[in-house]
Amino acid sequence: MPADPARPAEAPMPADPAAAREAWQRACLEVAAETLDTITAVLDDCDDRTVNATPLPGTVNSVFALVTHLDGVIADWGGNLVAGEDIARDRAAEFTAAGTLAQARELVDRMRDRLPRYVHLALTEGIADRRAISSTRSGAASSTPEFVVAHLLRELTQHTGQLQVCRDLVAAR
């Protein structure tokens, strides 16, 4: 894959484990920030109606529901599992959640605030409470800190693609 001319070339991964961990943490947070910027751009194309609209009612999640789910994923995997917090989560309700565009933006802001701390804690202190996960993923409680960070990025990017498709269909782009 050719290098992105908009991004400067970086030095190879440091040999020192602590420096390598810091470099990987920075890279993960950069990808997360770019993804959250994309979610914000999707919300910029929505209003209070389209943020709750679905292309196929009853079968596809709305933009608001997907943003709510992402906030739940970050709270559960990052807050509960990694940080040992006690953040209530109703995973099933996330997929039918509805609200205003302003509320969706608040959820994105909250994810943007929480995620760097959770990634840092995962990679420096590990998992705080293996019992505190409400994921449907088997083996979630035995996940490594690195897997948790990768899973958070996967969820963010996967659902951002769904957000974009949903926005395109409901906003008639």
C-alpha positions in Angstrom: 0.0 0.0 0.0 1.6 3.3 -1.0 2.4 5.9 1.7 -0.2 8.6 2.3 1.5 11.8 1.0 -0.5 13.9 3.6 1.2 12.1 6.5 4.9 12.5 7.2 6.9 9.3 7.4 7.6 8.2 11.0 10.5 6.4 12.5 10.2 2.6 12.9 8.7 1.2 16.1 11.1 1.9 19.0 13.0 -1.1 20.4 12.3 -0.1 24.0 9.1 -1.7 25.1 7.8 1.4 26.9 8.5 3.6 24.0 6.9 1.1 21.6 3.8 1.0 23.8 3.6 4.8 23.8 4.0 4.9 20.0 1.2 2.3 19.6 -1.0 4.2 22.1 -0.5 7.4 20.1 -1.3 5.6 16.8 -4.5 4.1 18.3 -5.6 7.4 19.7 -4.9 9.1 16.3 -7.1 6.6 14.5 -9.8 7.0 17.2 -9.7 10.8 16.9 -10.0 10.6 13.1 -12.9 8.2 13.4 -14.7 10.4 15.9 -14.1 13.3 13.5 -15.9 11.2 10.8 -18.8 10.6 13.2 -19.0 14.3 13.8 -19.1 14.9 10.1 -21.9 12.4 9.7 -23.9 14.3 12.4 -23.2 17.5 10.6 -25.3 16.1 7.7 -28.2 15.1 10.0 -31.0 16.9 11.8 -33.3 15.8 14.6 -35.4 13.8 12.2 -32.6 12.1 10.1 -30.5 11.3 13.1 -33.4 9.0 14.2 -34.4 7.7 10.8 -33.7 4.3 9.5 -33.5 3.2 5.8 -35.6 0.0 6.7 -37.5 0.6 9.9 -37.3 -2.3 12.3 -34.2 -3.8 10.6 -31.5 -1.2 10.5 -30.2 1.0 13.3 -30.5 4.8 13.1 -27.5 7.1 13.3 -28.5 8.0 16.9 -28.8 4.3 17.9 -25.4 3.6 16.5 -23.8 6.5 18.3 -25.5 5.4 21.5 -24.2 1.9 21.0 -20.6 3.2 20.5 -20.8 5.2 23.7 -22.0 2.0 25.4 -19.1 -0.1 24.0 -16.6 2.5 25.2 -18.2 2.8 28.6 -18.4 -1.0 29.0 -15.0 -2.1 27.6 -13.1 1.0 28.6 -14.9 2.2 31.7 -16.0 -1.0 33.3 -13.5 -3.6 32.2 -10.4 -1.5 31.9 -10.9 1.3 34.5 -13.0 -0.6 37.0 -15.8 2.0 36.8 -19.5 1.1 37.4 -21.2 2.5 34.3 -24.7 1.0 33.8 -25.3 -0.3 30.3 -28.4 -1.6 28.6 -26.9 -3.0 25.4 -30.3 -4.0 23.9 -31.7 -0.5 24.5 -28.8 1.1 22.6 -30.1 -0.2 19.3 -33.5 1.4 19.7 -32.3 4.6 21.3 -33.7 7.9 20.0 -32.8 11.5 20.8 -31.8 14.8 19.4 -28.9 15.8 17.3 -27.5 17.7 20.2 -27.7 14.6 22.4 -25.8 12.6 19.7 -23.1 15.3 19.7 -22.9 15.1 23.5 -22.3 11.3 23.3 -19.5 11.8 20.7 -17.9 14.4 23.0 -18.1 12.0 25.9 -16.5 9.3 23.9 -13.8 11.7 22.8 -13.2 12.6 26.5 -13.2 9.1 27.9 -11.3 7.1 25.2 -7.8 8.5 25.7 -7.9 7.7 29.4 -9.2 4.2 28.9 -6.6 3.4 26.2 -3.8 4.8 28.5 -5.0 2.7 31.5 -5.4 -0.4 29.4 -1.8 -0.2 28.1 -0.2 0.9 31.3 -2.2 -0.7 34.1 -4.1 -3.5 32.3 -7.6 -4.7 33.1 -9.1 -3.5 36.4 -12.3 -5.6 36.7 -12.7 -8.7 34.5 -16.2 -9.3 36.0 -17.5 -5.9 34.8 -18.3 -6.6 31.1 -21.7 -6.9 29.6 -20.5 -7.8 26.1 -22.1 -10.6 24.0 -18.6 -11.5 22.9 -17.5 -14.8 24.3 -14.2 -14.5 26.2 -14.5 -10.8 26.7 -13.6 -11.0 30.4 -10.3 -12.8 29.6 -9.2 -10.3 26.9 -5.7 -8.8 27.0 -5.4 -5.0 27.3 -4.1 -4.9 23.7 -7.1 -6.8 22.5 -9.5 -4.4 24.3 -7.9 -1.4 22.6 -8.0 -3.1 19.2 -11.6 -4.1 19.9 -12.6 -0.5 20.7 -11.0 0.7 17.5 -12.7 -2.0 15.5 -16.1 -1.2 16.9 -15.6 2.6 16.3 -14.5 2.0 12.7 -17.1 -0.7 11.8 -20.0 1.3 13.1 -18.8 4.5 11.6 -19.1 2.9 8.2 -22.7 1.9 9.1 -23.3 5.5 10.2 -22.2 6.8 6.9 -24.4 4.4 4.9 -27.4 5.1 7.1 -26.8 8.9 6.7 -26.5 8.6 3.0 -29.8 6.7 2.7 -31.9 8.7 5.1 -30.5 12.1 4.1 -31.0 11.2 0.4 -27.4 12.0 -0.4 
